[in-house]
Every structure is written in C-alpha cells, then in structure tokens.
C-alpha cells in the first residue's frame, strides 16, 4: 500500500519536470530523471504485486497441507 500511495507523488514529479523543461527553466534532465524514477516505481510496484501473489499462493498451499 505504501508503494501505491507514492504513485501520485511520482506522477506529480514527472509533470513538474515536464513543466520546467517546457518553460525553458531546465536543461531537459528533469524530464529524463523523473521519467526514470517513475519507471523504477512502476517496476517496484509490479515486483511487489508478484511477490505478494507468490506469498499468497504459498500460504494457501501451507493451509491446505495443514488440513490434510
């Protein structure tokens, strides 16, 4: 949930970087760096979801084993 909460912050960061670049107040690195951060955040979110799913499956298997 913490990772999901930060999604809006990363999206705002990307928008602000883009606005700086479009306003001529940046050197372009703002957009590049913010896009990299957003990509890393999306990768982290995907990996967390995969890990959660794996843990849920393991828990289900353990519970099924205990019932037998």
Buried (B, 14 or more C-beta within 10 A) or exposed (E): EEBEEEEEEBEEBBEBBBEBBEEEEBEEEBBEEBBEBBEEBEEEBEEBEEEEEEEEEEEEEEEEEEEE
